[in-house]
Amino acid sequence: MSMTKRTSGALVLIAALSCAQVFAQSLTTAPASGGASGAGQEGIKVHGDWTLTVRHPDGTIAAHHEFKNALATHLGGDRILAQLLGGTAVTGQWTVALFTLPANACNSNNAPCQISESASVNAVNSRDLTRTVPTSGPDAGKLVLRGSVRVPNNATISVVQTDLTSCAPSISPAACVSAIGVGFTQRSLTTGVAVAQDQLVEVKVVISFS
């Protein structure tokens, strides 16, 4: 074979390898379909929109706060969501936890102020938490948690969190009441929410997906 043919063959081989490498890189780095930019590249997100209303003992409003939080992946929120969607777990009871400074604002053992659903058998400070999924209005198609807790001592709410219990699929959701909850969403507040002795904290959490 002549030197010219060998050189031409080598150049063709090099070009082919280069094209293959570029194609492989495009498979690993190209964004998923759904638009050239913006939300199409961000994936599925879990949102928690919080409203805290602090009331004086006479019922008048002392303060009103609104803020957001996110899925607590560091607490296992992503894992429990995958289990529920995959059918390897069923939903139990929801709890809203308000962590305070000092930590003993609601409990002598430094546990956070906790609001649970009525069926929960865990030790909590309030059992008036409700969950709904409205079919109309601004919260349509979203999970809405509502509850309240009276704080017996002066404190500052520094962290807010939603917890969710889960059980094996063989247990009905109604019977899943005693499992230990996993942190689902959480937010550390840059500016804490001040609460005076015997004030009532009303909580609304709207959990949605996008």
C-alpha positions in Angstrom: 0.0 0.0 0.0 1.3 3.5 -0.9 2.1 6.1 1.7 -0.7 8.3 0.3 -3.3 5.6 0.8 -2.1 4.8 4.3 -2.2 8.5 5.2 -5.7 8.9 3.8 -6.9 5.9 5.7 -5.4 7.1 9.0 -7.1 10.5 8.5 -10.5 8.9 7.9 -10.1 6.8 11.1 -9.1 9.8 13.2 -12.1 11.7 11.9 -14.5 8.9 12.7 -13.1 8.6 16.2 -13.4 12.3 16.7 -17.1 12.3 15.6 -17.9 9.3 17.9 -16.3 11.1 20.9 -18.3 14.3 20.2 -21.5 12.3 19.8 -20.9 10.5 23.1 -20.2 13.8 24.9 -23.5 15.2 23.5 -25.4 12.3 25.0 -24.1 13.0 28.5 -24.2 16.8 28.5 -27.2 17.7 26.4 -30.2 19.0 28.4 -33.4 17.0 28.5 -36.1 18.1 26.1 -38.6 20.6 27.3 -37.3 23.9 26.0 -33.9 25.6 25.3 -33.7 27.2 28.7 -35.6 27.9 31.9 -37.7 25.5 33.9 -37.4 22.7 31.3 -33.9 22.0 32.6 -34.6 22.3 36.3 -36.6 19.1 36.9 -39.4 18.5 39.3 -39.4 20.8 42.4 -41.3 20.6 45.7 -42.5 23.9 47.1 -43.6 24.8 50.6 -45.4 28.1 51.0 -45.8 29.0 54.7 -48.0 31.5 56.5 -47.5 32.0 60.2 -50.0 34.2 62.0 -49.3 35.1 65.6 -52.3 36.1 67.7 -52.6 37.7 71.1 -54.6 35.8 73.8 -57.6 38.0 72.9 -57.5 36.8 69.3 -56.1 40.0 67.7 -53.2 39.6 65.2 -49.8 40.4 66.6 -47.8 39.5 63.5 -48.1 37.9 60.0 -45.3 36.2 58.2 -45.0 34.5 54.8 -42.0 32.5 53.5 -41.1 29.5 51.5 -39.2 26.2 52.2 -38.0 23.2 50.2 -37.8 19.5 50.2 -35.6 18.4 53.1 -33.3 15.9 51.2 -30.9 16.0 54.2 -33.6 14.6 56.4 -34.9 11.9 54.0 -37.8 13.8 52.4 -36.7 12.7 48.9 -36.6 9.1 49.9 -40.0 9.0 51.5 -41.5 10.8 48.4 -40.0 8.1 46.1 -41.3 5.3 48.4 -44.9 6.8 48.3 -44.8 7.3 44.5 -43.4 3.8 44.0 -46.0 2.1 46.2 -43.5 0.7 48.7 -45.0 2.9 51.5 -48.3 4.5 52.5 -48.9 7.9 53.9 -49.4 8.2 57.7 -49.7 11.3 59.8 -48.4 14.8 59.1 -46.8 17.0 61.8 -45.7 20.6 61.7 -42.7 21.3 64.0 -41.7 24.8 65.1 -38.1 24.9 66.5 -37.6 27.7 69.0 -34.9 29.7 70.8 -34.8 28.9 73.7 -35.5 25.3 72.8 -37.9 24.7 75.8 -40.6 27.2 74.8 -43.2 24.4 74.5 -41.6 21.4 76.1 -39.3 20.8 79.0 -37.3 18.2 77.0 -36.4 20.9 74.4 -38.6 19.2 71.7 -40.1 21.7 69.2 -43.6 23.0 69.3 -45.5 20.3 67.4 -48.9 20.3 65.7 -50.2 16.9 64.6 -53.3 15.4 63.1 -55.9 14.2 65.5 -55.1 10.5 65.0 -51.4 10.8 65.9 -50.4 8.9 69.0 -47.1 10.8 69.4 -46.6 13.3 72.2 -47.4 16.7 70.6 -48.6 20.1 71.8 -51.6 20.4 69.5 -53.7 17.9 67.5 -55.8 20.3 65.3 -53.7 19.9 62.1 -55.8 19.2 59.0 -54.8 18.3 55.5 -56.9 19.0 52.4 -56.4 19.1 48.6 -58.8 21.8 47.4 -60.4 21.4 44.0 -60.9 25.1 43.4 -59.5 28.4 44.4 -55.8 29.5 44.6 -54.7 26.3 46.3 -56.5 23.9 43.9 -54.6 20.7 43.4 -52.1 21.5 46.2 -51.7 19.9 49.6 -52.8 22.3 52.4 -51.9 21.8 56.0 -53.5 24.0 58.7 -53.1 24.0 62.4 -52.3 26.0 65.5 -50.4 25.8 68.8 -50.3 28.0 71.8 -46.7 28.8 73.0 -46.5 29.1 76.8 -43.2 31.0 77.0 -41.5 33.8 75.2 -39.5 32.5 72.3 -38.3 33.0 68.7 -39.2 30.5 66.0 -36.0 29.8 64.2 -36.7 26.7 62.1 -40.0 25.4 60.6 -40.5 21.8 59.4 -43.1 19.4 58.1 -42.8 15.7 59.1 -44.5 12.7 57.6 -44.9 9.2 58.9 -45.1 6.2 56.5 -45.9 2.5 56.9 -45.6 -0.7 54.8 -48.2 -1.1 52.1 -49.9 -3.8 54.1 -51.0 -1.2 56.6 -53.8 1.1 55.7 -53.1 4.9 55.9 -55.7 5.3 58.6 -53.9 2.8 60.8 -50.4 4.4 60.1 -50.4 6.5 63.3 -47.5 5.5 65.5 -44.5 5.5 63.1 -41.7 8.0 63.6 -41.9 10.9 61.2 -39.3 11.9 58.6 -38.6 15.5 57.8 -40.3 16.3 54.5 -39.8 20.1 54.1 -37.7 22.5 56.2 -36.6 26.1 56.4 -34.2 27.9 58.7 -35.4 31.5 59.2 -32.9 34.2 58.6 -35.0 36.5 60.8 -36.8 34.5 63.5 -40.5 34.9 64.3 -41.0 36.4 67.8 -43.7 34.9 70.0 -44.7 36.2 73.4 -46.0 34.1 76.3 -49.4 32.4 75.6 -49.7 33.7 72.1 -51.3 31.5 69.5 -49.4 30.6 66.3 -51.6 29.7 63.4 -49.8 27.8 60.6 -50.7 27.2 57.0 -48.4 25.2 54.7 -49.2 24.8 51.0 -47.1 22.0 49.4 -47.0 21.9 45.6 -45.0 20.6 42.7 -43.7 22.2 39.5 
